[in-house]
Amino acid sequence: MSSSAAIIGGAAGAVALVGIVIILVWFCLYHRRSVLRTFETGSSDPSTEVGRNVGVELTLRDARRFEMEELSVATKNFSSKSLIGEGKFGEVYLGLLNDGMLVAIKKRHGATTQEFVEEVRYLSSIQHRNLASLLGYCQENGMQFLIYEYIPNGSVSSHLYGANQVSREKLEFKNRLSIALGAAKGLAHLHSISPRLLHKNFKTANVLVDENFIPKIADAGLRNFLGRVDVAGPSSQVAADEIFLAPEVREFRRYSEKSDVYSFGVFLLDLVSGQDAMDLPLADSSQNLVEWVQAHQDYNDISRIIDPRMGTSFTAEGMEEFIQLTVRCVDSSSERRPSMSYVVMELDRILEKEMSLTTIMGEGISTVTPGSQLFKASK
């Protein structure tokens, strides 16, 4: 009898153990499906749904939903004194939030849509040292708002040739290389994430510099909000932006990583020449700066457009390699353009060698230079 009881008890214990294991497995699988479903679609609240199945490279970051009243207070009811610019998305205002944070607020007319929220959530999840962060959004009263971190020192274009640019300003070649490298890293990061993100609107005016003159790319993915009307906007602005568009984009609206590379090449051309690529490089030329460079592949010819404000604080070898890289980026054939990861590698190599050689020559400056010193007037 005791033997039978032991057998029955052991069998019952085994059945109970199997039951517990089955319950644990079911719970784990159910929990995993819940997590994945929450990750992919978000909660039942439409304002917090995730718009894209972002890859493991991205850490999901919740975009903040701002109230229109808060944005109105931050901009003093969108006063003209708070207006700092206008782009394809609309007017841009400087705002001061209740917590003391300065933000850039982009404003336009637009109906409330879930797609807008989803795109904001995706773009706000992309974080990098060389990208301006999208903090959140607002949709109220037939208006749409994008709220970005505010980058205090403005765009690189304003320092090179903007309306407020001081004629005697100078920016040494090493400083321009450093800005180019940071911007390249930001753009390369966009191309490396899953799913990849094309900038589609990269230009010198969209490369901003913070208080330490660390470059941060603005408006990454902004064209995704604009859809088929992405060429809308002030006619003068469209004409100015056209030079940054690769031939295949201008003709077929065919965007790719290589079209971003082309735009980056025009940015490099702005950096080395110190002038707007729309301007003519020589008095006897009817071509814009990009066309002229494409037609003059020899370094001795292209060296004529080097910004004289840089003086002689660079090596001929470093400058030649920089110009060669620029020419490759603006190649009319997308297949012959390098990848952004290659551009990062080359700029890093050129900068490191340039810093080493010019320091040995006694012309170098420290690697870390206060931002206030970069654009000082030459004596």
C-alpha positions in Angstrom: 0.0 0.0 0.0 2.8 2.4 0.9 4.5 1.6 -2.3 1.4 2.4 -4.3 0.9 5.6 -2.5 4.5 6.7 -3.2 4.1 5.9 -6.9 0.8 7.8 -7.0 2.3 10.7 -5.1 5.4 10.9 -7.3 3.2 10.8 -10.4 1.0 13.6 -9.1 4.1 15.7 -8.3 5.5 15.1 -11.8 2.2 16.2 -13.3 2.1 19.3 -11.1 5.7 20.2 -12.1 4.9 19.8 -15.8 1.9 22.0 -15.3 4.0 24.7 -13.6 6.6 24.6 -16.4 3.8 24.9 -19.0 2.3 27.9 -17.2 5.7 29.6 -17.0 6.4 29.0 -20.7 3.0 30.3 -21.6 3.5 33.4 -19.5 6.9 34.2 -21.0 5.6 33.8 -24.5 2.6 36.0 -23.8 4.7 38.6 -22.1 7.1 38.6 -25.0 4.3 39.1 -27.5 2.9 41.9 -25.4 6.3 43.7 -25.3 6.7 43.3 -29.0 3.2 44.5 -29.7 3.7 47.5 -27.4 7.1 48.2 -29.1 5.6 48.1 -32.6 2.3 49.8 -32.1 2.4 51.5 -28.8 -0.5 51.9 -26.4 -4.1 52.4 -27.3 -3.6 56.2 -27.0 -3.2 57.5 -30.6 -0.8 60.2 -29.4 1.8 57.6 -28.2 1.7 55.1 -31.1 5.0 54.2 -32.7 5.0 54.8 -36.4 7.8 52.6 -37.6 9.3 49.3 -36.8 12.7 50.8 -35.8 15.7 48.4 -35.7 17.7 47.4 -32.7 20.1 50.2 -33.4 17.5 52.8 -32.1 16.5 53.2 -28.5 12.8 54.1 -28.5 12.4 57.5 -27.1 9.0 59.0 -26.4 8.3 62.3 -28.2 6.7 64.9 -25.9 3.3 66.2 -26.8 3.3 69.9 -26.2 0.2 72.0 -25.5 -0.4 75.0 -27.9 -0.9 77.2 -24.9 2.6 76.3 -23.6 4.2 77.1 -27.0 2.3 80.4 -27.2 3.7 81.5 -23.9 7.2 80.3 -24.8 7.1 82.5 -28.0 5.2 85.4 -26.5 2.2 84.5 -28.6 4.4 83.8 -31.6 5.7 87.4 -31.6 7.6 88.7 -34.6 10.5 89.3 -32.2 10.6 85.5 -31.6 10.6 84.7 -35.3 14.2 83.5 -36.2 13.7 82.0 -39.7 11.5 80.4 -42.2 11.9 77.0 -44.0 10.0 74.5 -46.0 8.0 73.4 -43.0 7.1 76.9 -42.1 8.0 79.7 -39.7 10.7 79.0 -37.0 10.4 80.7 -33.6 12.7 80.8 -30.6 10.9 79.7 -27.5 11.6 79.6 -23.8 9.9 76.8 -22.0 8.7 76.9 -18.4 11.6 74.8 -17.3 14.1 77.4 -18.8 14.9 75.3 -21.9 15.4 77.2 -25.2 13.8 75.5 -28.2 13.3 76.1 -31.9 9.6 75.8 -32.8 8.6 75.1 -36.4 5.0 76.1 -37.2 2.7 75.5 -40.2 -0.9 75.0 -41.1 -1.9 71.3 -41.1 -4.7 69.0 -40.3 -4.4 66.7 -37.3 -3.1 63.3 -38.5 -1.8 60.1 -36.9 0.9 59.9 -39.5 2.4 63.2 -38.3 2.6 61.8 -34.7 4.1 58.5 -35.9 6.8 60.3 -38.0 7.7 62.6 -35.0 8.0 59.5 -32.7 10.4 57.8 -35.2 12.6 60.9 -35.8 12.7 61.8 -32.1 14.1 58.3 -31.4 17.2 59.1 -33.4 19.9 60.5 -31.2 23.5 61.4 -32.1 26.0 64.0 -31.0 26.0 65.6 -34.4 22.2 65.7 -35.0 19.8 68.3 -33.7 17.3 66.5 -31.5 13.6 66.6 -32.3 11.9 66.9 -28.9 8.2 66.7 -29.6 5.2 68.0 -31.4 1.8 69.7 -31.2 -1.3 69.5 -33.3 -4.1 71.9 -32.4 -6.5 74.3 -34.1 -5.4 73.4 -37.6 -1.8 74.0 -36.8 1.2 71.6 -36.6 4.4 72.2 -34.6 7.7 70.6 -34.4 9.9 71.4 -31.4 13.7 71.0 -31.6 16.5 71.7 -29.3 17.9 75.2 -29.9 21.4 75.4 -31.3 22.8 78.8 -30.2 25.5 79.7 -32.7 23.5 79.4 -35.9 24.4 77.8 -39.2 27.8 77.3 -40.7 26.6 79.3 -43.8 25.9 82.4 -41.6 29.5 82.3 -40.4 31.0 81.8 -43.9 28.9 84.2 -46.0 25.7 85.0 -44.2 24.1 88.5 -44.1 25.6 89.1 -40.7 29.0 87.7 -41.5 31.9 90.0 -40.6 34.2 90.6 -43.6 37.4 90.1 -41.6 36.2 86.8 -40.0 38.5 83.8 -40.5 38.1 80.1 -39.8 41.2 78.1 -40.1 41.4 75.0 -42.3 41.6 72.6 -39.3 38.5 74.1 -37.8 36.6 73.7 -41.1 37.9 70.1 -41.2 36.6 69.5 -37.7 33.1 70.9 -38.6 33.1 68.8 -41.8 34.0 65.6 -39.9 31.3 66.1 -37.3 28.6 66.8 -39.9 29.8 63.7 -41.9 29.4 61.6 -38.7 25.9 62.8 -38.2 24.9 62.0 -41.8 26.7 58.6 -41.8 24.7 57.7 -38.7 21.4 58.4 -40.5 22.5 56.1 -43.3 23.5 53.3 -40.8 20.4 53.0 -38.7 17.7 50.5 -39.4 15.5 51.4 -41.2 17.9 53.8 -42.9 17.0 57.5 -43.0 17.9 59.8 -45.9 18.3 63.4 -45.1 17.0 64.7 -48.5 17.6 68.3 -47.6 21.2 68.5 -46.5 22.8 71.9 -47.1 25.2 74.3 -45.4 22.3 76.3 -43.8 21.2 73.0 -42.1 24.5 72.4 -40.4 24.3 74.3 -37.1 27.0 74.8 -34.5 26.5 74.9 -30.7 28.3 77.0 -28.1 31.4 74.8 -28.5 31.1 74.9 -32.3 30.2 71.2 -32.4 28.2 70.7 -35.7 24.7 69.4 -35.5 22.7 68.6 -38.6 19.1 70.0 -38.6 15.9 68.9 -40.4 16.9 65.3 -40.9 13.9 63.5 -42.4 11.9 66.7 -42.6 10.9 66.0 -46.2 9.0 63.0 -44.8 6.4 65.4 -43.4 6.1 67.3 -46.7 5.4 64.4 -49.0 4.8 65.2 -52.6 4.8 69.0 -51.9 8.3 68.9 -50.7 9.4 71.5 -53.2 6.9 74.0 -51.9 8.2 77.1 -50.2 9.5 80.6 -51.1 10.7 80.6 -54.7 14.1 82.2 -53.7 14.7 79.4 -51.2 13.9 76.7 -53.7 16.3 78.2 -56.2 19.0 78.4 -53.5 18.5 74.8 -52.4 18.6 73.4 -55.9 22.4 73.5 -56.1 22.6 71.0 -53.2 20.4 68.5 -55.1 22.1 65.7 -57.0 21.4 65.5 -60.8 19.2 62.4 -60.4 17.2 64.2 -57.7 16.7 67.3 -59.9 15.6 65.2 -62.9 13.9 62.2 -61.4 13.3 63.0 -57.7 15.4 59.9 -57.0 16.8 60.1 -53.5 19.4 57.8 -52.1 22.4 57.7 -49.7 24.5 58.9 -52.7 22.3 61.9 -53.3 23.0 62.9 -49.7 26.7 62.4 -50.4 26.4 64.9 -53.3 24.7 67.4 -51.1 27.5 66.9 -48.6 30.1 67.6 -51.3 28.5 70.9 -52.1 28.7 71.7 -48.3 32.5 70.8 -48.4 32.8 73.2 -51.4 31.2 76.0 -49.4 33.6 75.3 -46.5 36.8 75.4 -48.6 35.8 78.4 -50.7 34.1 80.4 -48.0 31.3 81.4 -50.3 27.9 80.3 -51.4 28.1 77.6 -54.1 25.4 79.5 -56.0 27.9 82.3 -56.5 30.3 82.4 -59.5 33.9 81.6 -58.6 35.5 83.6 -61.3 34.5 86.7 -63.2 35.0 85.1 -66.6 32.8 82.0 -65.8 29.1 81.5 -66.5 29.0 78.4 -64.3 28.1 78.0 -60.7 30.7 76.8 -58.3 29.8 73.1 -58.5 29.8 73.1 -62.3 33.1 75.0 -62.4 34.8 72.5 -60.0 33.4 69.5 -62.0 34.9 71.0 -65.1 38.3 71.8 -63.5 39.6 68.5 -61.9 43.2 69.7 -61.6 44.1 70.8 -58.1 46.1 73.8 -59.4 43.0 75.1 -61.0 40.6 74.4 -58.1 43.1 75.8 -55.6 42.1 79.2 -57.0 38.8 79.1 -55.1 40.4 78.4 -51.7 39.1 81.0 -49.1 42.0 83.5 -48.7 40.8 84.1 -45.1 42.5 80.7 -44.2 45.9 82.3 -44.9 48.6 79.7 -45.0 47.6 77.7 -41.9 47.4 74.4 -43.8 49.5 72.0 -45.7 49.2 71.7 -49.5 48.9 68.0 -49.2 46.0 68.2 -46.7 44.2 70.8 -48.8 44.7 68.7 -52.0 43.3 65.6 -50.4 40.3 67.6 -49.1 39.6 69.0 -52.5 39.9 65.6 -54.2 37.4 64.2 -51.7 35.0 67.1 -52.5 35.3 66.5 -56.2 34.5 62.8 -55.7 31.4 63.7 -53.6 29.9 66.0 -56.3 30.6 63.5 -59.1 27.6 63.6 -61.6 27.5 59.8 -61.4 26.0 58.5 -58.2 27.9 55.2 -58.6 31.3 57.0 -58.5 30.5 58.9 -55.3 31.9 57.4 -52.0 29.7 56.3 -49.1 29.3 58.6 -46.1 31.2 56.0 -44.0 34.2 56.4 -46.3 33.9 60.2 -46.2 34.1 60.1 -42.4 37.2 57.9 -42.6 38.9 60.2 -45.1 38.1 63.4 -43.2 39.3 61.9 -39.9 42.5 60.8 -41.6 43.1 64.2 -43.2 42.3 66.1 -40.0 44.6 64.0 -37.9 47.5 64.4 -40.3 46.8 68.1 -40.7 46.8 68.6 -37.0 50.1 66.7 -36.7 51.9 68.4 -39.5 50.9 72.0 -38.9 51.7 71.6 -35.2 55.2 70.4 -36.1 55.5 73.4 -38.5 54.6 75.7 -35.6 51.3 76.9 -37.1 49.0 74.6 -35.2 46.3 75.3 -32.7 45.1 73.0 -29.9 42.6 70.3 -30.9 40.0 71.8 -28.5 39.4 75.4 -29.2 36.7 77.5 -27.4 33.9 78.3 -29.8 34.2 82.0 -29.2 37.8 81.9 -30.6 37.0 80.1 -33.9 35.6 83.0 -35.8 37.6 85.8 -34.4 38.6 88.6 -36.8 42.1 88.3 -38.1 44.5 90.8 -36.9 
